[in-house]
Amino acid sequence: MNTPPIRCSFCGIEVSSSTPLIAGADGYICETCVRLANQVVLNWERKRATTEEEQRTPLPTPASIKAQLDEYVVGQELAKEILAVAVYNHYQRLYHESHSVSLDDSLKNVEISKSNVLMLGPSGTGKTLLASTLAKIVGVPFAIADATTLTQAGYVGDDVESILIRLLDVAEGNLDRAEWGIIYIDEIDKLARASESATVERDVSGVGVQQALLKLVEGTTVKLLQEERERPHDSEVITIDTRNILFIAGGAFVGLEKDVAKRVMPKQTNIGFQAPLLDKKQKLSAERFLAETQPKDLRHFGLIPEFIGRFPIIAVLEELDEAALVRILTEPRNALVRQYQKLFAYENVELEFTPKALTAIAAKALAQGAGARGLRSIQEQLLRRSMFDIPSRQDVVRCIVDEEAVNGSGKIKYIKAEGETKKKANAG
């Protein structure tokens, strides 16, 4: 009598030299089914972990989100309020969709669409900081992508799906957490085409990327190939759903205010001495044209209508003035002045900036046109020599930075210790 062949108790595959089977008490299992079972168990663990995390950390209210944003970001009150409401509504929707919540019969079948956010504002006004801080407040994975590095599928460069791989890496492979994450796409204005004409040539790094991003930001399932750590030459297919991922796009949109001005300001038919003069109120409003941005202005700038429609919420960030830059230096929780004071404190040295020095640093940053980003490079250049000298000296207990030191007409003042030399913070 012939013995029946040994087969996997799950998929039925027959044992062979290339397909070994693991024997159990009442059956056998192949390597493929082991991997599948492992993935199923991991999904159970992820769902349990997600549920426990939701129970431990309730979603903060919009007022609470804005209050926490105030600790890290100076100014931009309207933008912070818009973002707080958008993030709250997004995760409130996800929470109620994943839990059975009693609603009126007239509202049970109502589906709330996802509202992605588009941030407009000059470079260095805090767009990236706002997005990353929001993710930290809500407690979800956060990934940043540069739109200028993306290309349409089939061309040299990063595909738009690579953004999801970064988010999954930040979530440490936890698919459920990644699907509730936030993705910030920077330099989105660089994807604008030069002309509104539909006959413009194919642009694989501009319009092509806009078209490739449409399904991604709206919500779809994407298959990703992820390399396994145990077997570098093998890869597994992971399917990620982007319907619950919040996309925030940001860009400087240089020149957009001119398009808005043409629409907002009344056309002048008279010229020369008969042309009406703009009063002070009109001149001041001209500086805030960006706040009047409408979808038609973005379309004229070069974004395709389908892409604009995926970002219904627009938050405009104001350009920072000298007073705002001084506040950025001193007020936030991670203020730059405090960061350098902590570095000097490691050497038991007190670092002090005079009020005029802070104003001079802010003025330099404004002159460079880099916004808040310029503050760090200015301070780094200013304090570089002191940070080089202080660790080798035992007699300095205080450094004073004044206006002359910032402007280059003087040097940072060292205050020496009286009597004993100072003790190192890391001694003993």
DOVOLO-933839 format. One record per atom (N, C-alpha, C): residue in three letters; x, y, z. Coordinates in steps of 0.001 Angstrom, whole numbers, plus 500000, padded with zeros to 6 digits. Example, Ala and Ser with C-alpha at 12.3 -4.5 7.8 and 13.67 -1.06 7.14 Angstrom:
% residues 2
ALA513190494310507800/ALA512300495500507800/ALA513200496700507800/SER512850497750507080/SER513670498940507140/SER512900500030507870/
***
This chain:
% residues 428
MET500858498809500000/MET500000500000500000/MET500892501238500000/ASN500572502191499101/ASN501372503409499002/ASN501069504354500157/THR502142504924500736/THR501973505898501809/THR501623507263501218/PRO500579507910501706/PRO500211509220501159/PRO501342510232501395/PRO501568511132500462/PRO502643512114500622/PRO502369513064501785/ILE503444513515502376/ILE503331514464503494/ILE503098515869502927/ARG502076516518503430/ARG501717517852502950/ARG501558518832504112/CYS501676520094503792/CYS501452521153504794/CYS499986521152505190/SER499724521171506472/SER498353521119506958/SER497585522408506685/PHE498284523487506286/PHE497624524769506047/PHE497379525014504561/CYS498441524920503743/CYS498296525229502317/CYS498273523985501435/GLY498671522820501974/GLY498606521582501231/GLY499781521305500331/ILE500833522107500400/ILE501985521881499540/ILE502725520614499970/GLU503246519881498998/GLU503897518601499274/GLU505355518822499658/VAL505853518020500588/VAL507226518131501032/VAL508174517774499896/SER509315518467499815/SER510338518181498810/SER511666518697499336/SER512715518489498562/SER514029518959498993/SER514090520471499075/SER513327521169498251/SER513299522636498269/SER512209523187499172/THR511291522306499629/THR510193522747500493/THR510125521850501716/PRO510969522091502708/PRO510909521281503931/PRO509688521654504763/LEU509238520722505560/LEU508077520943506423/LEU508470520731507877/ILE507861521500508761/ILE508067521369510203/ILE506970520463510750/ALA507375519414511441/ALA506416518437511954/ALA505879518882513300/GLY504578518736513476/GLY503933519009514747/GLY503305517749515313/ALA502505517893516349/ALA501883516729516982/ALA500893516049516044/ASP500121516855515313/ASP499085516276514448/ASP499165516789513013/GLY500255517371512611/GLY500328517872511250/GLY501678518475510930/TYR501732519156509780/TYR502963519763509303/TYR502674521201508848/ILE503744522009508795/ILE503604523391508337/ILE504849523773507539/CYS504655524507506454/CYS505769524917505604/CYS506278526293506009/GLU507397526698505422/GLU508019527979505763/GLU507132529159505397/THR506457529076504247/THR505585530175503817/THR504450530399504794/CYS503846529313505272/CYS502734529450506222/CYS503219529940507585/VAL504463529601507953/VAL505031530118509201/VAL505155531637509133/ARG505656532109507987/ARG505796533557507813/ARG504433534250507835/LEU503446533637507163/LEU502119534221507150/LEU501511534259508548/ALA501684533169509288/ALA501157533123510654/ALA501840534169511532/ASN503149534343511332/ASN503879535339512102/ASN503347536743511821/GLN503030537028510538/GLN502504538334510182/GLN501126538559510795/VAL500302537519510831/VAL498976537638511428/VAL499071537932512917/VAL499972537229513602/VAL500147537457515041/VAL500658538867515300/LEU501575539348514460/LEU502085540707514613/LEU500973541738514438/ASN500076541493513498/ASN498945542405513296/ASN498052542442514524/TRP497838541249515149/TRP497065541234516396/TRP497724542081517465/GLU499038541939517601/GLU499767542709518603/GLU499688544201518321/ARG499785544576517022/ARG499711545990516672/ARG498352546575517033/LYS497287545821516746/LYS495944546314517058/LYS495751546464518559/ARG496269545475519329/ARG496163545580520789/ARG496946546776521309/ALA498162546984520756/ALA498993548104521200/ALA498348549431520850/THR497728549504519645/THR497069550737519237/THR495883551049520138/THR495102550021520465/THR493946550218521343/THR494376550671522729/GLU495430550044523271/GLU495921550438524590/GLU496461551864524575/GLU497126552250523483/GLU497684553598523402/GLU496573554635523330/GLU495487554314522590/GLU494359555239522502/GLU493713555433523873/GLN493640554347524659/GLN493027554458525980/GLN493903555260526935/ARG495245555181526751/ARG496152555893527657/ARG496219557381527326/THR496207557732526022/THR496395559117525625/THR495190559598524832/PRO494222560227525478/PRO493067560755524746/PRO493479561908523838/LEU492722562124522782/LEU493025563174521819/LEU492835564547522460/PRO493856565409522417/PRO493711566747523009/PRO492754567607522192/THR492138568561522843/THR491207569472522181/THR491989570473521317/PRO491304571156520377/PRO492003572164519571/PRO492680573241520416/ALA492006573664521499/ALA492620574678522362/ALA493879574147523027/SER493850572872523436/SER495033572271524051/SER496156572100523032/ILE495807571720521789/ILE496821571581520741/ILE497496572912520475/LYS496707573977520369/LYS497289575298520111/LYS498148575763521281/ALA497697575468522505/ALA498488575864523674/ALA499854575180523676/GLN499895573924523257/GLN501179573222523180/GLN502019573714522011/LEU501367574101520915/LEU502104574699519803/LEU502745576012520218/ASP502060576765521093/ASP502601578045521565/ASP503923577866522305/GLU504138576686522894/GLU505380576452523629/GLU506583576282522704/TYR506315575946521445/TYR507409575678520516/TYR507495576689519372/VAL506358577272518993/VAL506306578153517828/VAL505828579530518263/VAL506577580553517875/VAL506240581939518213/VAL505395582540517106/GLY504324583263517485/GLY503487583925516497/GLY502636582943515707/GLN502265583347514487/GLN501467582528513570/GLN500182582042514240/GLU499478582954514907/GLU498303582573515691/GLU497209581953514815/LEU496910582596513686/LEU495842582080512825/LEU496216580729512240/ALA497459580566511797/ALA497898579294511227/ALA497831578181512272/LYS498227578472513501/LYS498172577458514558/LYS496729577059514870/GLU495828578020514823/GLU494421577709515085/GLU493842576837513971/ILE494174577157512717/ILE493696576364511580/ILE494232574941511662/LEU495514574796511951/LEU496126573469512032/LEU495579572664513197/ALA495351573318514333/ALA494818572614515507/ALA493442572032515218/VAL492586572816514567/VAL491241572338514229/VAL491311571212513202/ALA492184571374512193/ALA492299570361511136/ALA492779569024511696/VAL493795569058512536/VAL494332567828513114/VAL493326567188514061/TYR492655567997514860/TYR491655567462515791/TYR490519566774515031/ASN489982567425513992/ASN488882566839513230/ASN489319565557512516/HIS490565565542512035/HIS491060564360511332/HIS491110563148512254/TYR491722563301513419/TYR491868562156514323/TYR490584561881515093/GLN489732562870515245/GLN488409562609515817/GLN487612561710514883/ARG487715561953513576/ARG487039561105512591/ARG487570559674512644/LEU488890559540512713/LEU489479558197512749/LEU489058557450514013/TYR489008558158515123/TYR488646557503516382/TYR487204556993516332/HIS486284557817515826/HIS484881557404515797/HIS484625556337514742/GLU485441556304513685/GLU485278555257512686/GLU485778553909513197/SER486776553920514082/SER487327552676514613/SER486597552200515864/HIS485725553032516416/HIS484938552647517587/HIS483457552857517276/SER482645552009517824/SER481199552140517607/SER480661553243518513/VAL480290554357517907/VAL479769555501518646/VAL478327555737518215/SER477432555922519171/SER476018556107518875/SER475768557499518289/LEU475139557535517113/LEU474795558791516459/LEU473353558720515989/ASP472814559877515608/ASP471469559911515050/ASP471424559110513757/ASP470266558554513449/ASP470116557753512234/ASP470436558555510988/SER470149559856511020/SER470394560698509851/SER471880560925509602/LEU472745560644510605/LEU474175560897510466/LEU474997559620510377/LYS474370558467510577/LYS475138557219510616/LYS475825556925509298/ASN475175557204508190/ASN475717556873506876/ASN476495558025506239/VAL476720559080506989/VAL477472560225506463/VAL478965559936506585/GLU479685560021505474/GLU481124559799505466/GLU481860561138505412/ILE482766561330506344/ILE483542562571506395/ILE484814562378505571/SER485012563223504589/SER486191563109503732/SER487424563660504437/LYS488573563190503999/LYS489837563626504610/LYS490175565040504152/SER490680565845505060/SER491032567233504757/SER492520567425504974/ASN493283567332503895/ASN494711567617503977/ASN494940569125504053/VAL496140569510504464/VAL496434570919504745/VAL497553571403503834/LEU497390572614503311/LEU498420573276502516/LEU498863574532503256/MET500158574606503575/MET500700575766504287/MET501484576649503327/LEU501156577933503329/LEU501836578910502492/LEU502586579877503389/GLY503793580220503005/GLY504544581192503802/GLY505994581244503396/PRO506649582370503651/PRO508067582512503285/PRO508937581485503994/SER510123581280503468/SER511069580341504068/SER511463580811505459/GLY511535579852506382/GLY511965580170507736/GLY510882580699508641/THR509607580498508289/THR508514580989509133/THR507954579911510060/GLY508426578665509938/GLY508030577636510890/GLY507098576578510344/LYS507041576393509038/LYS506115575397508463/LYS506490573981508900/THR507747573613508738/THR508183572270509127/THR508065572063510629/LEU508406573083511402/LEU508322572983512859/LEU506890572778513315/LEU505950573469512694/LEU504544573299513054/LEU504075571870512780/ALA504434571335511615/ALA503990569983511261/ALA504587568936512188/SER505889569030512467/SER506531568040513333/SER506024568150514772/THR505745569362515227/THR505234569551516591/THR503824568991516723/LEU503015569139515685/LEU501662568572515706/LEU501709567059515860/ALA502599566412515112/ALA502725564958515219/ALA503173564551516613/LYS504059565342517208/LYS504539565035518555/LYS503411565181519585/ILE502568566196519398/ILE501460566431520334/ILE500441565299520265/VAL500096564895519051/VAL499090563844518877/VAL499672562470519190/GLY501005562320519026/GLY501652561058519325/GLY501596560062518187/VAL501783560537516952/VAL501746559663515781/VAL503070559785515026/PRO503408558788514206/PRO504646558868513421/PRO504613560051512455/PHE505781560616512193/PHE505882561801511332/PHE507045561625510382/ALA506810561876509107/ALA507854561756508091/ALA507864563005507233/ILE509063563419506825/ILE509233564599505974/ILE509747564153504616/ALA509191564728503572/ALA509645564457502209/ALA509872565771501491/ASP510889565811500650/ASP511183566993499850/ASP510615566762498460/ALA509696567620498052/ALA509035567432496762/ALA510010567520495595/THR511113568239495765/THR512057568409494662/THR512810567126494334/THR512830566156495242/THR513532564894494993/THR512623563832494391/LEU511335564112494288/LEU510373563132493789/LEU510240563231492276/THR510041562078491627/THR509779562029490196/THR508628561084489943/GLN508056561196488749/GLN506959560311488381/GLN507478558895488221/ALA506639557914488473/ALA507041556507488408/ALA507613556174487033/GLY508718555428487052/GLY509353555036485809/GLY510532555903485414/TYR510818556941486204/TYR511931557831485900/TYR512946557776487041/VAL514147558275486754/VAL515211558249487755/VAL514852559208488889/GLY514970558733490124/GLY514631559537491292/GLY513759558745492244/ASP513279559407493273/ASP512423558760494272/ASP510971558771493804/ASP510340557596493801/ASP508906557529493533/ASP508150558100494726/VAL506895558493494481/VAL506107559066495566/VAL505850558028496657/GLU505883556734496301/GLU505669555691497308/GLU506804555630498328/SER507967556197497990/SER509078556188498939/SER508751556989500194/ILE507804557911500088/ILE507373558670501270/ILE506773557727502303/LEU505992556766501832/LEU505340555827502750/LEU506356554914503421/ILE507423554566502703/ILE508470553732503298/ILE509141554476504446/ARG509364555788504274/ARG509955556586505359/ARG509038556615506575/LEU507743556780506325/LEU506786556798507439/LEU506765555465508155/LEU506820554373507408/LEU506822553042508016/LEU508094552816508818/ASP509216553342508346/ASP510466553227509106/ASP510391554000510417/VAL509794555201510377/VAL509633555994511601/VAL508741555265512596/ALA507721554547512079/ALA506814553788512941/ALA507408552456513373/GLU508698552219513032/GLU509411550991513403/GLU508685549747512898/GLY508147549845511688/GLY507486548701511078/GLY506065548456511535/ASN505571549260512465/ASN504198549098512947/ASN503233549671511913/LEU502592548807511160/LEU501746549239510047/LEU500560550053510522/ASP499937549651511622/ASP498761550364512118/ASP499115551787512548/ARG500253551957513212/ARG500664553302513618/ARG501024554150512400/ALA501657553525511410/ALA502030554261510203/ALA500798554760509458/GLU499737553960509460/GLU498520554346508745/GLU497747555453509455/TRP498179555823510653/TRP497585556960511356/TRP498582558115511465/GLY499626558083510664/GLY500695559063510792/GLY500433560346510022/ILE501442561217510057/ILE501401562509509360/ILE502616562592508442/ILE502398562982507200/ILE503472563174506234/ILE503500564639505823/TYR504681565244505940/TYR504847566637505527/TYR505670566674504247/ILE505104567239503184/ILE505785567362501893/ILE506230568810501743/ASP507531569033501819/ASP508079570391501748/ASP508366570771500300/GLU508515572075500074/GLU508838572620498745/GLU507816572190497695/ILE506546572139498093/ILE505512571696497158/ILE505338572694496030/ASP505695573962496255/ASP505548574970495209/ASP506514574737494050/LYS507574573961494290/LYS508533573678493213/LYS507956572714492182/LEU506795572119492469/LEU506156571224491514/LEU505261571970490539/ALA505111573272490715/ALA504234574057489852/ALA504807574139488449/ARG503940574043487466/ARG504389574177486085/ARG504427575651485699/ALA505219575945484699/ALA505416577345484315/ALA504224577931483598/SER503351577088483074/SER502213577581482304/SER500967576820482686/GLU499811577497482579/GLU498531576842482844/GLU498044576038481653/SER498707576155480530/SER498268575487479310/SER498298573976479482/ALA497271573317479027/ALA497204571855479121/ALA498129571184478132/THR498632571960477151/THR499497571389476134/THR500964571481476499/VAL501254571900477727/VAL502645572010478139/VAL503301570635478131/GLU504585570586477835/GLU505278569308477735/GLU505268568559479058/ARG505413567244478979/ARG505405566381480159/ARG506542566763481093/ASP506204566961482352/ASP507187567380483356/ASP507204566320484447/VAL508201565424484400/VAL508208564269485312/VAL508560564650486734/SER509121565833486950/SER509465566243488310/SER508542567345488807/GLY507526567720488027/GLY506606568763488433/GLY505174568289488351/VAL504555568520487211/VAL503166568111487022/VAL503021566596487149/GLY504007565860486655/GLY503948564400486773/GLY503879563944488211/VAL504627564610489100/VAL504593564263490521/VAL503257564665491131/GLN502726565816490732/GLN501405566204491222/GLN500369565133490895/GLN500399564645489665/GLN499443563611489262/GLN499678562303490010/ALA500956561977490252/ALA501264560735490973/ALA500834560818492432/LEU500799562025492985/LEU500432562196494387/LEU498920562204494614/LEU498138562346493557/LEU496692562516493715/LEU496065561379494514/LYS496240560137494038/LYS495637558998494729/LYS496235558804496112/LEU497525559104496235/LEU498209558887497502/LEU497628559757498600/VAL497443561046498327/VAL496967561966499355/VAL495467561842499568/GLU494743561390498540/GLU493300561230498700/GLU492968559994499517/GLY493691558909499268/GLY493457557670500003/GLY493385556480499083/THR494358555598499178/THR494392554395498361/THR495257553357499059/THR495269552140498525/THR496139551097499059/THR497359550967498168/VAL498528550955498779/VAL499787550914498051/VAL500586549704498523/LYS501132548953497576/LYS501984547820497909/LYS503435548265497941/LEU504102547998499059/LEU505489548394499241/LEU506359547159499409/LEU507538547209498836/LEU508525546150499023/LEU509459546564500145/GLN509502545784501204/GLN510363546085502351/GLN511332544940502563/GLU512623545283502637/GLU513646544258502848/GLU513590543733504276/GLU513779542423504403/GLU513774541802505726/GLU515156541903506344/ARG515194542224507621/ARG516471542406508307/ARG517243541100508418/GLU516519539980508634/GLU517207538711508788/GLU517767538220507457/ARG517064538547506375/ARG517497538101505050/ARG517579539314504140/PRO518725539945504035/PRO518850541174503263/PRO518472541002501794/HIS518619539787501244/HIS518335539589499830/HIS516855539309499577/ASP516087539067500628/ASP514659538806500478/ASP513871540081500770/SER512669540142500278/SER511794541278500531/SER510363540784500620/GLU509578541470501425/GLU508182541113501576/GLU507311542277501124/VAL506128541948500633/VAL505193542954500148/VAL504285543374501300/ILE504245544663501563/ILE503393545210502619/ILE502382546137501967/THR501138545974502294/THR500076546830501764/THR499695547867502812/ILE499826549129502454/ILE499530550223503383/ILE498378551052502832/ASP497463551411503701/ASP496280552195503330/ASP496533553654503708/THR496426554551502737/THR496729555968502989/THR495486556796503298/ARG494325556150503428/ARG493093556917503677/ARG493138557669505001/ASN493858557133505978/ASN493889557745507307/ASN495173558523507586/ILE496045558619506595/ILE497278559383506763/ILE496996560839506443/LEU497376561734507334/LEU497176563167507117/LEU498378563730506372/PHE498123564340505218/PHE499182564939504417/PHE499158566457504614/ILE500313567006504952/ILE500483568454505077/ILE501557568867504074/ALA501211569765503180/ALA502161570249502180/ALA502495571702502481/GLY503734572077502215/GLY504161573440502501/GLY505085573976501433/GLY505064575279501264/GLY505944575903500286/GLY505943577415500445/ALA506979578047499920/ALA507096579510500022/ALA506189580215499020/PHE505967579605497844/PHE505125580176496801/PHE505515581622496488/VAL506784581802496177/VAL507301583131495865/VAL506630583660494603/GLY506078584843494680/GLY505404585465493552/GLY503911585243493522/LEU503390584373494403/LEU501944584120494418/LEU501173585372494797/GLU501755586192495676/GLU501050587402496105/GLU500764588350494944/LYS501590588282493893/LYS501347589143492727/LYS500080588717491992/ASP499877587396491883/ASP498653586905491250/ASP497426587270492079/VAL497559587180493414/VAL496441587544494285/VAL496156589029494185/ALA497217589840494091/ALA497048591290494007/ALA496282591688492755/LYS496548590992491641/LYS495835591319490401/LYS494344591054490542/ARG493996590049491349/ARG492582589728491529/ARG491915590602492567/VAL492635590912493643/VAL492039591644494755/VAL491987593144494498/MET493075593710494015/MET493150595159493835/MET492339595584492618/PRO491604596703492722/PRO490836597193491566/PRO491762597649490452/LYS491341597364489221/LYS492160597770488086/LYS492097599281487896/GLN493261599871487639/GLN493339601313487431/GLN493416601591485933/THR492455602375485476/THR492433602719484054/THR493175604012483774/ASN493287604853484814/ASN493983606127484618/ASN495471605963484860/ILE496254606770484178/ILE497701606754484342/ILE498198608174484536/GLY499450608266484971/GLY500068609587485135/GLY499480610357486291/PHE499261611661486093/PHE498770612512487187/PHE497333612212487569/GLN496579611552486645/GLN495184611261486940/GLN494987609947487688/ALA496076609145487864/ALA495971607863488565/ALA495775608095490049/PRO494829607394490684/PRO494603607575492127/PRO495761607023492940/LEU496057607713494038/LEU497143607284494919/LEU496623606287495934/LEU497429605279496226/LEU497064604308497257/LEU497225604942498624/ASP496198604801499473/ASP496332605321500826/ASP497121604338501675/LYS497396604711502923/LYS498224603897503814/LYS497587602556504082/LYS496251602533504214/LYS495554601292504499/LYS495701600300503351/GLN495609600804502102/GLN495762599931500950/GLN497174599396500835/LYS498193600233501175/LYS499578599797501104/LYS499854598697502130/LEU499259598857503301/LEU499468597831504316/LEU498795596523503922/SER497604596599503317/SER496905595378502933/SER497630594657501811/ALA498406595406501017/ALA499150594779499936/ALA500175593792500468/GLU500657593981501705/GLU501624593071502302/GLU500975591775502755/ARG499652591738502774/ARG498950590543503268/ARG498116589884502178/PHE498552590053500930/PHE497809589454499826/PHE497788587931499930/LEU498858587365500484/LEU498946585910500566/LEU497801585327501388/ALA497318586113502364/ALA496218585633503205/ALA494905585551502435/GLU494820586220501272/GLU493606586201500457/GLU493661585123499376/THR494595584188499495/THR494782583177498464/THR493557582289498317/GLN493168582048497065/GLN492071581157496732/GLN492567580092495760/PRO491816578990495607/PRO492265577928494692/PRO492602578417493290/LYS491866579419492790/LYS492145579916491448/LYS493535580554491365/ASP494007581142492472/ASP495354581720492488/ASP496410580622492441/LEU496178579520493164/LEU497113578400493137/LEU497144577749491757/ARG495998577710491095/ARG495957577157489744/ARG496739578040488770/HIS496596579338488931/HIS497352580261488072/HIS498838580177488376/PHE499190579849489617/PHE500602579718489993/PHE501236578495489330/GLY500438577445489077/GLY500985576285488395/GLY500601574948488977/LEU499778574910490041/LEU499296573640490578/LEU498058573210489809/ILE497949571919489531/ILE496810571436488761/ILE495562571419489646/PRO494368571633489070/PRO493139571710489890/PRO492891570474490735/GLU493199569280490185/GLU492964568046490947/GLU493812568009492212/PHE495042568510492117/PHE495927568515493283/PHE495448569533494315/ILE495025570694493854/ILE494525571728494775/ILE493316571217495535/GLY492446570457494842/GLY491242569948495487/GLY491516568970496601/ARG492698568324496575/ARG493056567379497641/ARG493538568091498900/PHE493755569394498840/PHE494217570171499999/PHE493245571325500239/PRO492063570996500794/PRO491030572035500959/PRO491330573052502050/ILE492207572705502994/ILE492500573613504101/ILE493806574352503797/ILE493750575677503783/ILE494915576503503490/ILE495257577329504727/ALA496498577197505176/ALA496995577969506326/ALA498141578846505844/VAL498000580141506056/VAL499003581105505598/VAL499839581558506787/LEU501158581473506643/LEU502077581908507693/LEU502642583281507344/GLU502673584160508320/GLU503147585518508104/GLU504673585571508150/GLU505213586525507428/GLU506655586719507462/GLU507065587266508824/LEU508176586778509355/LEU508615587155510696/LEU509331588503510665/ASP509004589338511642/ASP509700590614511759/ASP510782590515512831/GLU511448591614513104/GLU512566591605514048/GLU512122591219515451/ALA510968591747515885/ALA510474591434517230/ALA510158589951517367/ALA509571589352516309/ALA509246587925516362/ALA510510587074516426/LEU511559587468515702/LEU512813586721515727/LEU513465586783517109/VAL513361587928517780/VAL513900588039519135/VAL513148587107520074/ARG511842587029519908/ARG511046586117520739/ARG511412584659520463/ILE511669584339519193/ILE512072582977518839/ILE513388582610519510/LEU514263583578519671/LEU515555583326520305/LEU515422582976521783/THR514375583472522426/THR514322583378523892/THR513100582658524459/GLU511937582691523797/GLU510703582257524434/GLU510363580771524307/PRO510506580137523135/PRO510065578732523024/PRO510789577812523997/ARG510211576636524186/ARG510809575655525102/ARG512211575276524655/ASN512391575138523338/ASN513710574807522791/ASN514356576022522136/ALA514218577176522774/ALA514779578405522220/ALA516281578254521989/LEU516773578883520912/LEU518180578745520558/LEU519099579259521652/VAL518742580361522289/VAL519580580898523364/VAL519695579888524497/ARG518600579231524831/ARG518634578235525902/ARG519478577031525509/GLN519427576659524234/GLN520235575525523792/GLN521727575800523974/TYR522166576983523578/TYR523583577309523734/TYR523943577543525201/GLN523013578071525977/GLN523267578213527408/GLN523463576850528063/LYS522723575862527603/LYS522891574507528146/LYS524243573928527758/LEU524682574167526508/LEU526002573699526088/LEU527108574305526943/PHE526998575586527226/PHE528007576245528061/PHE527904575780529509/ALA526672575448529952/ALA526495574979531333/ALA527203573652531562/TYR527374572841530502/TYR528134571607530644/TYR529566571884531097/GLU530059573068530782/GLU531415573469531181/GLU531404574378532410/ASN530240574455533093/ASN530079575333534254/ASN530347576796533910/VAL529892577202532758/VAL530037578577532298/VAL528649579141532005/GLU528393580347532510/GLU527116581010532276/GLU527205581855531007/LEU526249581662530105/LEU526216582415528851/LEU525095583440528916/GLU525436584686528623/GLU524464585778528724/GLU524465586596527433/PHE523256586891526937/PHE523082587769525780/PHE522409589053526250/THR522966590195525906/THR522320591466526230/THR521128591666525302/PRO520131592461525726/PRO518964592708524857/PRO519358593279523493/LYS520345594170523467/LYS520772594743522190/LYS521446593692521310/ALA522106592715521936/ALA522730591648521154/ALA521674590797520474/LEU520587590495521175/LEU519508589712520583/LEU518872590454519411/THR518691591763519578/THR518130592568518490/THR519062592579517286/ALA520363592656517543/ALA521333592664516443/ALA521346591330515702/ILE521195590222516436/ILE521132588903515794/ILE519893588799514916/ALA518749589286515424/ALA517517589260514641/ALA517640590122513395/ALA518280591269513526/ALA518469592146512367/ALA519340591481511308/LYS520360590755511735/LYS521218590035510791/LYS520433588958510048/ALA519581588235510769/ALA518787587189510141/ALA517822587767509120/LEU517241588917509434/LEU516351589573508479/LEU517110589995507233/ALA518319590515507420/ALA519126590946506274/ALA519484589773505371/GLN519680588600505948/GLN520007587416505154/GLN518796586856504417/GLY517588587175504893/GLY516376586701504244/GLY516077585241504473/ALA516684584641505489/ALA516480583217505772/ALA515471582978506887/GLY514893584027507440/GLY513929583868508511/GLY514552583277509761/ALA513771582435510454/ALA514257581845511697/ALA515402580869511462/ARG515520580329510235/ARG516614579394509952/ARG517969580080510063/GLY518015581364509789/GLY519287582067509832/GLY519803582316511238/LEU518934582194512244/LEU519348582492513614/LEU520425581522514102/ARG520261580247513807/ARG521224579255514299/ARG522598579456513665/SER522635579684512371/SER523941579857511722/SER524649581103512237/ILE523889582162512519/ILE524495583382513070/ILE525063583116514452/GLN524307582440515296/GLN524797582140516644/GLN525982581174516608/GLU525942580237515686/GLU527045579281515597/GLU528349579992515227/GLN528277580900514267/GLN529465581666513891/GLN529916582578515014/LEU528947583149515715/LEU529256584082516794/LEU529945583387517965/LEU529489582192518309/LEU529979581505519509/LEU531046580446519202/ARG531411580299517940/ARG532334579224517578/ARG533663579338518325/ARG534242580528518351/ARG535535580697519015/ARG535423580430520514/SER534359580888521131/SER534169580659522566/SER533983579176522860/MET533225578472522023/MET533026577043522239/MET534315576257522001/PHE535233576845521233/PHE536537576217521026/PHE537455576428522234/ASP537385577618522834/ASP538309577974523921/ASP537861577468525290/ILE536553577573525580/ILE536048577339526940/ILE536402575961527496/PRO536260574863526736/PRO536581573556527327/PRO538026573417527784/SER538928574232527255/SER540349574152527632/SER540726575113528738/ARG539793575940529166/ARG540103576942530194/ARG539347576624531481/GLN540045576808532589/GLN539472576540533902/GLN539116577809534660/ASP539414578969534076/ASP539258580220534824/ASP538043581037534408/VAL537307580613533384/VAL536167581380532895/VAL534874580808533481/VAL534071581700534048/VAL532799581275534634/VAL531604581930533958/ARG531866582922533110/ARG530756583645532492/ARG531183584241531164/CYS530282584192530176/CYS530509584808528865/CYS529361585776528584/ILE529706586988528181/ILE528698588009527898/ILE528795588383526417/VAL527667588236525713/VAL527598588598524302/VAL526834589905524188/ASP527497590961523685/ASP526853592260523527/ASP526700592595522049/GLU526165593788521799/GLU525900594206520425/GLU527165594309519598/GLU528247594783520213/GLU529520594925519488/GLU530053593571519040/ALA529885592557519881/ALA530360591224519509/ALA529569590668518327/VAL528270590951518279/VAL527434590467517171/VAL527803591162515871/ASN528043592460515941/ASN528350593236514735/ASN529804593126514298/GLY530646592486515116/GLY532040592292514739/GLY532976593405515150/SER532454594415515834/SER533309595515516284/SER533913595255517660/GLY533549594146518281/GLY534082593782519592/GLY534149592271519732/LYS534529591822520925/LYS534633590397521195/LYS533742590008522364/ILE533466588715522481/ILE532692588212523611/ILE533526588366524880/LYS532908588888525914/LYS533620589155527162/LYS533654587911528037/TYR534850587589528539/TYR535030586466529462/TYR535163587011530880/ILE534361586469531775/ILE534459586828533197/ILE535163585675533897/LYS536302585985534504/LYS537102584939535139/LYS536660584688536570/ALA536952583489537042/ALA536579583102538397/ALA537504583769539398/GLU536956584099540548/GLU537751584675541633/GLU538132583562542600/GLY539378583476542949/GLY539846582437543889/GLY540013581119543178/GLU539224580106543563/GLU539361578770542990/GLU538936578758541528/THR539543577878540810/THR539117577662539431/THR537824576856539452/LYS537032577038538432/LYS535723576365538385/LYS535896574857538203/LYS534932574130538698/LYS534932572678538540/LYS534142572294537311/LYS534646571331536619/LYS533957570854535428/LYS532642570188535818/ALA531622570359534966/ALA530325569752535238/ALA530374568244535160/ASN531294567734534335/ASN531370566280534185/ASN532464565655535042/ALA533019566436535956/ALA534065565869536809/ALA533437565011537896/GLY534181563994538308/GLY533714563116539383/GLY532641562184538931/
***
